[in-house]
């Protein structure tokens, strides 16, 4: 299950935000009351949305043109109970045909047109997630601490769909008992989400930035059997004309009152800390037993927030705020523009107010002399697409226009590019036969290949992969019909220092496998395998297998954001992973040596049970066995071949960067790396022309602050739609999880998700980075949006997306393309500036094959929501095995720096934590955070967690001078690149914790030139007494605990005995 999406400005629809109620300033910040869900026995599960069937229901203010209707009833949501059943329903407009390929339980429903339902407890980041497509395909999972548990299935759940002209409704019905831990809370949150695959765009029923990240902004709900039946409907046809007409219905007992208000939006003055005054539109009583109230206002502000409140016996049972902007309803506008996939036409999505009906209009292109060079006439209304031919037009700048017969016009710039732009086909960053530093040219001796620190033995395929630290995998093999395939032919085809190609033929009784392989200088081996049956034969079961020495098979990692399936294994513990619904990559190893399996996707696989598509056995006589099933005989077809591709790579993939122990990132203690320097280029996140102000800023960082490396912010898999190149190539470049580019984004920071596999994208990107360096030679670059496992793609125009042998469509991960582009960037930047530093954003999703082309990764967002719900604390938050894999860069060869999340999560979710904000909101949070009595202890627990797992952090977001303090401790014992880390799991750790009772009490140590640091972490809720072994040659030395400054004597038994408070760490220092 994917963990994130692109929640961008939406093309087709106006996003509807459920906002905190904005009361007059003098009343202060008040959150809306929860909406009561009562019981309605009149419900029938038929997929049809009927207001009278639910306890509480409302419509949504979408862009009216999206539904091509003139009536104001576009989208709807509703909740109810019916006896012991919980009901949720959502209706959304259809802007095209619905697309769905998955019609079974727990498939990749999210890749279809789908409706999603979240039921969340924001206090624990737990709840339930349901997804349905129009074929009644269903995905359901439990959420625990913001982590999906897809193995959970809701019992007796029923889902019904109803598709009518222009609309699609989904009704969910499930036993309250199945979700009682959430819906029976005094208050819970809920949200719907709609994914629109026909237009490749998202339309938010309730806007949110991520699956659970904005649970605080979801609708607040509570069950109340005495609540009346309520519906609130805003007539959007009236809203289009600048008027308000709303129909409020309430049927129930007691005195029921209503209130409608409006908060005007004064552009440029309203923000998160300043509220406009709410104006009352009307209020009144419903008659006994229930009644209908029609609320009208002849003129409303051009933009604002409507607020509806209904009370029963003075208790608020409905409180909802909805934002609107009349400009979205009232003017002709160009929503989106780009060339089509042939680049022979320019296509634009236009919007006309539906109240105008169909209108005759002309669309076309004008040149710089205002001459119309291409045009078309049409008659349309609502939201529609027009296409204007480009054939015969010379490359250059044009103006795209659309004009109605009464003279109303909208325009936008558009450039026609040459058939072969000057950047297309450049070779910037190519290795050209030589391995770049810090790697060495590979050597081929017989059937063995040597790359930096590793050796790979081949018998048709790699059969043994080792490093100087040990064996990563042996007896690597393909099994066909339970027998090992035999080598018929093996040949090196092209041997170079950077890339070597090979071919082989493997045989088995029913057929053969042809292997085209590539070995690269960093040890990555790509295997492209075609498995062919003999004539009139069906292929048998086929699997890929390898044996892992148990000591080097203790940890498992999935390259996925904050995945709890990454941890230290017990000897008796087996492991498995679904490579289809999760990411098709995994790593097995130890911090010394490991092996990574990676594939862009599973096209060519033909198996029935993907839940076990990667398996690792428990220890058996010192070995663990990896099995990846590929084909099943019962599913294979006669005379049918299957082609698969995957790669293997031994870790660490490279030596740690020279001087990495001296990296000081951002803030506080004199730092030498400024990471994430914003607003460097004239287009957000894209390598482009430099801002005039940047040269001056760069000089200030260098001269006044002594910062050696300033790293401009770029977004690796995102592109600004303002570029001529993106508009011309967007159909090939964009990821099909992203909508078409907006023609006139309102924000400079607007961006589009792209796929580096797109035609020419890598060449253009390299060209633009070269242009940046020609203006100012860069100290390095920082890349956000980098993890290829986080941003999948289904754009078949450039080869992503695939259909399995059951007819289900899936995305691809594009790791191969991302790796190739990052490799080019790394090689090019090091050629231009050998001291250049490349940094990648990486939040608990290390991808060794890609991250190796960086000098450090910068992560931490995997902790954000978790620690926010953990009282802004890292205490007891992470399994040390998981956190070791995320934070110990020595495992991969790339340092990992954690971004502390203390102040950052308060900025996002709790900006008023320390009261009313005056002036700089960050300063208010920083001052409030620093004044808390246990802030220092919280920070030192975080430091202990990092040092215990071999990690590091940047000096950001509220660690204050405690990181500076630890840097001084490092210097006092001669900390260098050669300082040795002995992990809490390491049998060679000379300082061992005696008889640990939990994996949350751990001891690690560091051996530096002038001494030792022993880190004792107690990440439990009670004080613990630690008894730590001391090597014989150090027992006569003086050990001093850094925080308390107490001398810790060595006992006669050769132990250090120290009491570590709950959720705390102690740092025992030995200076030699």
LUMBA-242651 format. One record per residue (C-alpha): residue in one letter; x, y, z. Coordinates in steps of 0.5 Angstrom, whole numbers, padded with zeros to 4 digits, always signed. Example, Ala and Ser with C-alpha at 12.3 -4.5 7.8 and 13.67 -1.06 7.14 Angstrom:
<nodes>
A+0025-0009+0016S+0027-0002+0014
</nodes>
This chain:
<nodes>
X+0000+0000+0000X+0003+0007-0002X+0004+0012+0004X+0004+0018+0000X+0001+0022-0006X+0001+0028-0009X-0004+0033-0006X-0003+0039-0011X-0008+0045-0013X-0013+0041-0016X-0015+0042-0024X-0022+0040-0024X-0025+0042-0018X-0025+0047-0012X-0022+0044-0006X-0027+0044+0000X-0023+0045+0006X-0026+0043+0013X-0023+0049+0017X-0023+0051+0024X-0028+0056+0025X-0026+0063+0025X-0029+0067+0030X-0028+0074+0031X-0021+0076+0034X-0023+0078+0041X-0026+0071+0042X-0020+0068+0040X-0018+0061+0037X-0024+0056+0037X-0025+0050+0034X-0031+0047+0031X-0035+0043+0035X-0036+0035+0033X-0042+0033+0029X-0047+0028+0032X-0049+0022+0028X-0056+0019+0030X-0060+0013+0028X-0064+0013+0022X-0068+0006+0021X-0070+0009+0014X-0063+0007+0011X-0063+0002+0005X-0056+0000+0002X-0057+0001-0005X-0051+0006-0007X-0056+0011-0008X-0055+0018-0005X-0062+0020-0001X-0061+0025+0004X-0067+0023+0008X-0064+0016+0009X-0058+0019+0013X-0057+0022+0020X-0053+0027+0018X-0051+0029+0010X-0049+0035+0006X-0047+0037-0001X-0040+0040-0003X-0038+0046-0006X-0035+0044-0012X-0033+0048-0019X-0040+0048-0022X-0037+0047-0029X-0034+0040-0027X-0041+0037-0027X-0044+0041-0033X-0050+0042-0029X-0054+0049-0027X-0057+0046-0021X-0053+0047-0014X-0052+0040-0012X-0046+0037-0014X-0042+0033-0009X-0045+0030-0002X-0043+0026+0004X-0047+0023+0009X-0046+0019+0016X-0051+0015+0020X-0052+0009+0024X-0058+0004+0023X-0059-0001+0029X-0052-0004+0030X-0049-0002+0023X-0045+0004+0022X-0046+0008+0015X-0042+0013+0011X-0043+0015+0004X-0040+0020-0001X-0042+0022-0008X-0038+0026-0013X-0038+0028-0020X-0036+0024-0026X-0031+0028-0031X-0030+0022-0036X-0031+0015-0036X-0030+0011-0029X-0023+0007-0029X-0023+0000-0025X-0019-0006-0026X-0019-0009-0019X-0025-0013-0017X-0022-0017-0011X-0021-0016-0004X-0015-0012-0002X-0012-0011-0009X-0009-0004-0011X-0016-0001-0011X-0012+0006-0010X-0010+0006-0017X-0017+0006-0020X-0022+0011-0020X-0024+0010-0012X-0027+0013-0006X-0023+0013+0000X-0026+0013+0007X-0022+0015+0014X-0024+0014+0021X-0019+0016+0025X-0017+0018+0032X-0012+0024+0032X-0009+0023+0039X-0006+0016+0037X-0006+0016+0030X-0010+0010+0029X-0016+0008+0026X-0019+0005+0019X-0018+0006+0012X-0023+0004+0007X-0022+0004-0001X-0027+0002-0006X-0028+0003-0014X-0034+0002-0018X-0033-0005-0019X-0034-0006-0012X-0027-0008-0011X-0025-0007-0003X-0019-0005+0001X-0019-0005+0008X-0014-0004+0013X-0013-0002+0021X-0008+0004+0022X-0004+0003+0028X+0001+0009+0030X+0000+0012+0023X+0002+0005+0020X-0002+0001+0015X-0004-0006+0017X-0007-0009+0011X-0008-0016+0014X-0014-0013+0018X-0020-0015+0014X-0027-0012+0017X-0032-0017+0018X-0039-0017+0015X-0037-0010+0011X-0042-0009+0005X-0041-0003+0000X-0045-0001-0006X-0044+0003-0012X-0049+0007-0016X-0047+0011-0023X-0052+0016-0026X-0051+0021-0031X-0045+0026-0028X-0045+0023-0021X-0042+0017-0018X-0044+0014-0011X-0041+0009-0006X-0044+0007+0001X-0040+0003+0006X-0044-0001+0011X-0040-0004+0017X-0042-0007+0024X-0040-0002+0029X-0037-0007+0033X-0032-0008+0028X-0030-0001+0029X-0032+0001+0036X-0025+0003+0039X-0026+0009+0034X-0033+0011+0033X-0035+0010+0040X-0030+0015+0042X-0032+0022+0045X-0030+0024+0038X-0027+0022+0032X-0025+0024+0025X-0027+0022+0019X-0025+0024+0011X-0027+0022+0004X-0022+0022-0001X-0023+0021-0009X-0018+0019-0014X-0020+0021-0021X-0016+0016-0026X-0020+0018-0032X-0017+0025-0032X-0011+0023-0028X-0013+0028-0023X-0015+0029-0016X-0021+0032-0013X-0021+0032-0006X-0028+0031-0002X-0024+0034+0004X-0017+0037+0003X-0012+0034+0006X-0004+0034+0005X-0003+0026+0006X-0006+0020+0009X-0006+0021+0016X-0002+0028+0017X-0008+0032+0017X-0013+0028+0021X-0013+0034+0026X-0017+0038+0020X-0022+0032+0018X-0029+0033+0020X-0030+0032+0028X-0036+0027+0029X-0039+0023+0035X-0044+0018+0036X-0051+0020+0039X-0057+0016+0039X-0061+0022+0041X-0059+0027+0035X-0064+0029+0030X-0063+0027+0022X-0060+0033+0019X-0058+0036+0012X-0055+0042+0010X-0055+0044+0002X-0052+0050-0001X-0054+0052-0008X-0048+0053-0012X-0052+0055-0018X-0054+0061-0013X-0047+0062-0011X-0044+0062-0018X-0049+0069-0018X-0046+0072-0012X-0052+0070-0008X-0053+0065-0002X-0059+0060-0001X-0058+0054+0003X-0063+0049+0006X-0063+0046+0013X-0067+0041+0015X-0067+0038+0022X-0072+0033+0025X-0072+0030+0032X-0074+0032+0039X-0072+0038+0043X-0071+0045+0041X-0067+0045+0035X-0064+0052+0033X-0060+0054+0027X-0054+0059+0025X-0051+0061+0019X-0045+0066+0018X-0040+0068+0014X-0033+0070+0014X-0030+0074+0009X-0023+0073+0006X-0019+0079+0005X-0013+0077+0001X-0007+0078+0003X-0009+0079+0011X-0012+0073+0013X-0007+0068+0015X-0006+0062+0020X-0006+0067+0026X-0010+0073+0024X-0018+0072+0023X-0023+0076+0020X-0029+0078+0023X-0035+0073+0022X-0042+0076+0020X-0048+0073+0022X-0053+0071+0016X-0059+0069+0020X-0061+0065+0025X-0068+0061+0028X-0071+0055+0031X-0074+0049+0027X-0081+0048+0029X-0083+0042+0034X-0081+0035+0031X-0077+0038+0025X-0078+0043+0020X-0074+0046+0014X-0070+0053+0014X-0068+0056+0008X-0063+0062+0009X-0062+0067+0003X-0057+0073+0002X-0057+0077-0004X-0050+0079-0004X-0044+0075-0001X-0037+0077-0001X-0033+0075-0007X-0029+0070-0003X-0030+0067+0004X-0032+0062+0009X-0039+0060+0010X-0041+0057+0017X-0047+0053+0019X-0049+0051+0026X-0055+0047+0029X-0056+0046+0036X-0061+0041+0040X-0063+0044+0047X-0057+0049+0047X-0052+0043+0045X-0048+0044+0038X-0050+0038+0034X-0047+0040+0027X-0042+0045+0026X-0038+0046+0019X-0035+0051+0015X-0034+0051+0008X-0029+0056+0004X-0031+0059-0003X-0028+0063-0008X-0033+0066-0013X-0028+0067-0018X-0028+0060-0019X-0035+0060-0021X-0036+0066-0025X-0030+0067-0031X-0028+0064-0037X-0021+0061-0035X-0016+0057-0038X-0015+0051-0033X-0009+0047-0036X-0005+0047-0042X+0000+0043-0045X+0002+0039-0052X-0001+0032-0053X+0003+0026-0053X+0005+0027-0061X+0007+0034-0060X+0003+0036-0066X-0003+0039-0062X-0003+0044-0056X-0009+0042-0051X-0012+0046-0046X-0017+0045-0041X-0022+0051-0041X-0028+0053-0036X-0034+0057-0037X-0039+0058-0032X-0045+0053-0033X-0050+0058-0032X-0048+0061-0039X-0049+0054-0042X-0046+0053-0049X-0042+0059-0052X-0039+0059-0059X-0031+0061-0058X-0025+0061-0062X-0018+0058-0059X-0012+0059-0062X-0005+0061-0062X-0002+0068-0064X+0005+0070-0065X+0009+0076-0062X+0006+0080-0068X-0001+0079-0065X-0002+0075-0071X-0007+0069-0071X-0003+0063-0073X-0007+0057-0072X-0014+0057-0069X-0021+0053-0068X-0028+0054-0067X-0032+0050-0062X-0039+0051-0058X-0038+0048-0051X-0040+0049-0044X-0038+0047-0037X-0031+0044-0037X-0028+0042-0043X-0022+0041-0048X-0020+0044-0054X-0014+0042-0059X-0010+0047-0063X-0005+0044-0069X+0002+0046-0068X+0004+0043-0075X+0008+0048-0079X+0009+0053-0074X+0016+0055-0073X+0020+0054-0066X+0019+0060-0062X+0014+0064-0057X+0007+0064-0058X+0000+0066-0054X-0005+0061-0053X-0012+0065-0053X-0019+0063-0052X-0025+0068-0054X-0032+0068-0053X-0037+0071-0059X-0038+0077-0054X-0031+0078-0053X-0029+0075-0047X-0022+0073-0047X-0016+0069-0043X-0009+0068-0045X-0003+0064-0043X+0004+0064-0046X+0006+0057-0050X+0013+0056-0053X+0014+0051-0059X+0020+0047-0058X+0025+0045-0064X+0024+0037-0066X+0031+0036-0063X+0032+0042-0057X+0040+0043-0056X+0039+0040-0049X+0037+0033-0052X+0042+0028-0053X+0047+0031-0049X+0052+0027-0045X+0053+0031-0039X+0055+0026-0033X+0056+0020-0037X+0062+0016-0034X+0065+0014-0041X+0068+0007-0039X+0072+0010-0032X+0069+0009-0025X+0068+0015-0022X+0071+0017-0015X+0070+0014-0010X+0070+0008-0013X+0075+0004-0017X+0075+0001-0024X+0072-0006-0024X+0077-0012-0026X+0075-0018-0029X+0079-0025-0028X+0076-0031-0031X+0069-0032-0028X+0070-0027-0023X+0069-0019-0022X+0072-0015-0017X+0069-0008-0016X+0070-0003-0010X+0071-0008-0003X+0067-0013-0006X+0068-0019-0011X+0062-0023-0015X+0063-0030-0018X+0059-0032-0024X+0056-0038-0026X+0051-0036-0031X+0049-0031-0026X+0052-0028-0020X+0053-0034-0015X+0057-0032-0010X+0057-0024-0007X+0062-0022-0002X+0065-0016+0001X+0071-0015+0005X+0067-0015+0011X+0064-0022+0010X+0059-0026+0005X+0053-0023+0003X+0050-0029-0001X+0052-0035-0003X+0049-0041-0007X+0045-0036-0011X+0040-0040-0016X+0034-0040-0020X+0030-0046-0019X+0025-0049-0024X+0021-0055-0022X+0025-0056-0016X+0031-0057-0019X+0037-0052-0020X+0038-0049-0027X+0044-0051-0031X+0049-0046-0034X+0050-0048-0042X+0053-0042-0044X+0056-0036-0040X+0060-0030-0044X+0063-0023-0042X+0060-0019-0048X+0063-0012-0046X+0068-0010-0041X+0070-0003-0039X+0072+0000-0032X+0065+0003-0031X+0060-0002-0034X+0061-0010-0036X+0056-0013-0040X+0055-0021-0040X+0050-0026-0043X+0048-0033-0041X+0044-0039-0042X+0041-0043-0037X+0037-0050-0038X+0032-0054-0035X+0028-0060-0037X+0022-0056-0040X+0026-0050-0043X+0031-0045-0042X+0033-0038-0039X+0036-0033-0043X+0040-0028-0039X+0042-0021-0041X+0046-0018-0035X+0050-0011-0033X+0055-0010-0028X+0056-0003-0026X+0062+0000-0022X+0058+0000-0015X+0057-0007-0015X+0050-0007-0018X+0048-0013-0022X+0042-0012-0027X+0039-0019-0029X+0034-0019-0035X+0031-0026-0036X+0027-0029-0041X+0024-0036-0039X+0022-0040-0045X+0019-0047-0045X+0020-0052-0050X+0015-0053-0056X+0008-0055-0054X+0011-0055-0046X+0008-0051-0040X+0014-0048-0036X+0014-0051-0029X+0014-0047-0022X+0020-0042-0022X+0024-0039-0017X+0030-0035-0015X+0033-0037-0009X+0040-0035-0005X+0043-0037+0002X+0045-0032+0007X+0050-0033+0013X+0046-0032+0019X+0050-0027+0022X+0049-0023+0016X+0042-0024+0015X+0040-0021+0022X+0036-0015+0019X+0031-0014+0014X+0029-0007+0011X+0024-0006+0006X+0026+0001+0003X+0019+0004+0005X+0018+0010+0009X+0017+0008+0016X+0015+0001+0015X+0015-0003+0021X+0017-0009+0017X+0024-0007+0018X+0028-0010+0024X+0033-0014+0028X+0031-0022+0027X+0031-0027+0032X+0035-0033+0030X+0028-0037+0030X+0024-0032+0026X+0022-0032+0019X+0020-0026+0015X+0016-0025+0009X+0014-0019+0004X+0009-0017-0001X+0013-0015-0007X+0006-0013-0011X+0002-0009-0006X+0008-0006-0002X+0015-0004-0006X+0019-0009-0010X+0025-0009-0006X+0028-0011+0000X+0035-0012+0004X+0037-0018+0008X+0044-0017+0012X+0048-0014+0018X+0051-0007+0019X+0057-0010+0016X+0055-0013+0010X+0048-0014+0006X+0045-0016+0000X+0039-0012-0004X+0034-0014-0008X+0031-0009-0013X+0026-0009-0019X+0022-0003-0022X+0016-0008-0022X+0014-0015-0022X+0012-0015-0030X+0013-0022-0032X+0012-0025-0025X+0006-0030-0025X+0004-0033-0018X-0002-0033-0015X+0000-0031-0008X+0004-0024-0008X+0003-0024+0000X+0009-0029+0000X+0013-0026-0006X+0019-0025-0002X+0021-0030+0004X+0026-0031+0009X+0027-0037+0013X+0029-0037+0020X+0036-0040+0022X+0037-0047+0019X+0044-0049+0021X+0047-0042+0020X+0044-0040+0014X+0038-0037+0012X+0034-0038+0005X+0031-0033+0001X+0026-0035-0004X+0023-0030-0009X+0017-0034-0013X+0017-0032-0020X+0012-0037-0024X+0007-0042-0022X+0006-0048-0027X-0002-0048-0026X-0002-0041-0028X+0003-0041-0034X+0001-0042-0041X+0003-0047-0046X+0008-0044-0051X+0009-0038-0047X+0015-0034-0045X+0016-0030-0039X+0021-0024-0038X+0023-0021-0032X+0028-0016-0029X+0031-0015-0022X+0038-0013-0019X+0042-0015-0014X+0047-0011-0010X+0052-0012-0004X+0052-0006+0001X+0056-0002+0003X+0056+0001-0004X+0061+0005-0003X+0066+0008+0002X+0064+0013+0007X+0065+0021+0004X+0072+0023+0006X+0071+0028+0012X+0064+0026+0014X+0065+0026+0021X+0066+0033+0021X+0060+0035+0017X+0056+0040+0021X+0049+0041+0018X+0045+0048+0019X+0044+0052+0025X+0048+0053+0032X+0055+0050+0033X+0059+0053+0027X+0057+0049+0021X+0060+0048+0015X+0054+0045+0011X+0048+0050+0009X+0042+0045+0007X+0036+0047+0004X+0038+0054+0001X+0031+0056-0002X+0029+0061-0007X+0036+0060-0011X+0033+0059-0018X+0027+0063-0021X+0023+0057-0022X+0021+0054-0016X+0025+0047-0014X+0027+0047-0022X+0035+0048-0024X+0034+0054-0028X+0036+0061-0028X+0039+0064-0022X+0036+0069-0018X+0040+0076-0017X+0039+0076-0010X+0043+0069-0009X+0050+0071-0011X+0050+0076-0005X+0047+0071+0000X+0052+0066-0002X+0057+0071-0001X+0054+0072+0006X+0054+0065+0008X+0061+0064+0006X+0065+0070+0008X+0061+0072+0015X+0058+0065+0017X+0064+0061+0014X+0060+0056+0011X+0064+0052+0006X+0058+0049+0002X+0051+0052+0001X+0046+0047-0002X+0041+0050-0007X+0034+0047-0006X+0032+0043-0012X+0026+0037-0012X+0028+0031-0016X+0022+0028-0019X+0018+0035-0019X+0018+0040-0024X+0015+0047-0025X+0010+0048-0030X+0012+0055-0032X+0018+0052-0036X+0017+0051-0044X+0020+0045-0044X+0015+0042-0039X+0009+0044-0042X+0012+0041-0049X+0014+0035-0046X+0009+0034-0040X+0005+0028-0043X+0012+0024-0043X+0015+0027-0037X+0009+0027-0032X+0007+0021-0027X+0000+0019-0028X-0001+0020-0021X-0001+0027-0022X-0006+0032-0026X-0004+0036-0032X-0001+0042-0031X-0004+0048-0029X-0004+0054-0034X-0004+0060-0028X-0002+0057-0022X-0003+0062-0016X+0003+0060-0012X+0011+0060-0014X+0011+0054-0010X+0007+0050-0015X+0010+0044-0018X+0008+0038-0022X+0011+0030-0021X+0015+0028-0026X+0018+0021-0028X+0026+0021-0029X+0024+0016-0034X+0020+0021-0039X+0023+0022-0046X+0029+0027-0045X+0028+0029-0038X+0034+0027-0036X+0038+0031-0041X+0034+0037-0040X+0035+0037-0033X+0043+0036-0033X+0043+0041-0038X+0039+0046-0034X+0044+0044-0028X+0050+0046-0033X+0047+0053-0034X+0047+0054-0026X+0054+0052-0026X+0056+0057-0031X+0052+0063-0028X+0055+0061-0021X+0059+0054-0019X+0055+0051-0014X+0058+0048-0008X+0053+0042-0008X+0046+0041-0009X+0040+0038-0005X+0035+0034-0008X+0028+0034-0005X+0022+0029-0007X+0028+0024-0009X+0026+0017-0006X+0024+0013-0012X+0020+0008-0008X+0015+0013-0005X+0013+0016-0012X+0011+0011-0017X+0009+0012-0024X+0004+0009-0029X+0005+0013-0035X+0005+0008-0041X+0008+0013-0046X+0015+0012-0043X+0014+0005-0041X+0012+0005-0033X+0006+0002-0031X+0004-0005-0033X-0001-0011-0033X-0001-0017-0029X-0003-0024-0032X-0009-0023-0028X-0011-0017-0032X-0010-0012-0026X-0006-0006-0027X+0000-0003-0023X+0005+0002-0022X+0012+0002-0023X+0018+0005-0018X+0022+0007-0024X+0029+0006-0019X+0033+0005-0025X+0031+0011-0029X+0032+0015-0022X+0039+0012-0021X+0041+0013-0028X+0040+0021-0027X+0042+0021-0020X+0049+0018-0022X+0049+0023-0028X+0048+0029-0023X+0054+0026-0018X+0059+0025-0024X+0058+0031-0027X+0058+0035-0020X+0064+0032-0018X+0068+0033-0025X+0066+0041-0024X+0067+0041-0017X+0071+0036-0013X+0069+0038-0007X+0061+0039-0009X+0057+0036-0004X+0050+0032-0006X+0045+0031-0001X+0038+0027-0002X+0032+0028+0002X+0030+0021+0005X+0025+0020+0010X+0026+0012+0013X+0026+0010+0005X+0034+0008+0004X+0034+0006-0003X+0042+0003-0004X+0042+0003-0011X+0040+0010-0012X+0043+0014-0005X+0050+0011-0006X+0050+0017-0011X+0050+0022-0005X+0054+0025+0000X+0049+0024+0006X+0042+0023+0006X+0037+0028+0010X+0031+0025+0013X+0027+0025+0019X+0020+0026+0017X+0018+0019+0018X+0018+0021+0026X+0014+0027+0025X+0007+0025+0026X+0009+0019+0031X+0012+0024+0035X+0007+0029+0035X+0002+0024+0038X+0008+0022+0043X+0007+0029+0046X+0013+0032+0041X+0018+0027+0044X+0022+0021+0041X+0021+0017+0048X+0019+0010+0046X+0018+0012+0039X+0022+0007+0035X+0024+0000+0035X+0032+0000+0035X+0033-0005+0030X+0028+0000+0025X+0032+0006+0027X+0039+0003+0026X+0037+0001+0019X+0034+0008+0018X+0040+0012+0021X+0046+0008+0021X+0049+0011+0014X+0055+0006+0015X+0051+0000+0013X+0050+0003+0006X+0056+0007+0005X+0052+0014+0006X+0052+0018+0012X+0044+0019+0015X+0043+0026+0018X+0036+0026+0022X+0032+0033+0022X+0030+0034+0029X+0022+0034+0029X+0021+0038+0035X+0019+0045+0033X+0017+0043+0026X+0011+0038+0028X+0008+0044+0032X+0009+0049+0026X+0005+0044+0022X+0000+0041+0027X+0000+0046+0033X+0002+0053+0032X-0002+0056+0038X+0001+0051+0043X+0004+0056+0047X-0002+0061+0046X-0003+0067+0042X+0002+0068+0036X+0005+0075+0036X+0010+0077+0031X+0014+0071+0028X+0011+0064+0029X+0017+0060+0029X+0020+0064+0035X+0014+0064+0039X+0014+0056+0038X+0022+0056+0039X+0021+0060+0046X+0016+0056+0048X+0019+0050+0047X+0026+0052+0050X+0022+0054+0057X+0019+0047+0058X+0022+0044+0064X+0023+0037+0061X+0026+0040+0054X+0033+0039+0055X+0031+0032+0058X+0027+0030+0051X+0033+0033+0047X+0038+0028+0050X+0034+0022+0050X+0033+0024+0042X+0041+0024+0042X+0042+0018+0046X+0037+0014+0041X+0041+0017+0035X+0048+0015+0038X+0046+0009+0040X+0044+0007+0033X+0050+0010+0030X+0046+0016+0027X+0047+0023+0027X+0043+0030+0026X+0043+0037+0023X+0042+0043+0028X+0035+0044+0026X+0028+0045+0030X+0029+0045+0037X+0036+0041+0039X+0039+0048+0041X+0046+0048+0044X+0045+0040+0046X+0048+0038+0039X+0053+0043+0040X+0055+0040+0047X+0055+0033+0044X+0060+0036+0038X+0065+0038+0044X+0065+0031+0047X+0066+0028+0040X+0072+0033+0039X+0075+0031+0046X+0076+0024+0045X+0079+0025+0038X+0073+0024+0034X+0075+0022+0026X+0072+0019+0020X+0076+0013+0023X+0072+0012+0029X+0069+0005+0030X+0062+0004+0032X+0060-0002+0036X+0053-0003+0036X+0048-0005+0041X+0047-0012+0037X+0054-0013+0035X+0058-0019+0039X+0064-0015+0038X+0062-0009+0042X+0067-0009+0048X+0062-0006+0052X+0056-0010+0053X+0049-0010+0057X+0049-0015+0062X+0042-0019+0062X+0038-0014+0058X+0030-0015+0059X+0028-0011+0053X+0030-0009+0046X+0029-0002+0049X+0035-0002+0054X+0041-0002+0049X+0048+0000+0050X+0053+0002+0044X+0060+0004+0044X+0065+0009+0040X+0072+0008+0040X+0076+0014+0038X+0083+0016+0037X+0083+0019+0044X+0078+0015+0048X+0071+0012+0048X+0064+0014+0049X+0059+0009+0051X+0052+0010+0050X+0047+0007+0055X+0040+0008+0053X+0033+0007+0057X+0027+0008+0052X+0022+0005+0057X+0018+0008+0062X+0021+0006+0068X+0028+0007+0071X+0033+0002+0069X+0040-0001+0073X+0045-0002+0067X+0051-0007+0068X+0056-0006+0063X+0062-0010+0061X+0069-0007+0061X+0075-0010+0057X+0080-0012+0061X+0085-0007+0059X+0081-0001+0061X+0078-0003+0068X+0084+0001+0071X+0081+0007+0067X+0077+0013+0069X+0070+0013+0067X+0066+0019+0067X+0058+0020+0065X+0057+0027+0061X+0051+0029+0063X+0051+0028+0071X+0059+0029+0071X+0059+0023+0076X+0065+0018+0076X+0063+0011+0074X+0068+0006+0078X+0069+0000+0075X+0067-0006+0080X+0071-0012+0082X+0067-0016+0077X+0069-0011+0071X+0063-0008+0070X+0060-0001+0070X+0054+0000+0074X+0049+0006+0073X+0042+0008+0074X+0039+0011+0067X+0032+0014+0069X+0026+0013+0064X+0026+0015+0057X+0033+0018+0058X+0040+0016+0056X+0047+0017+0059X+0054+0018+0056X+0060+0015+0059X+0066+0018+0057X+0073+0015+0057X+0079+0019+0055X+0086+0016+0054
</nodes>
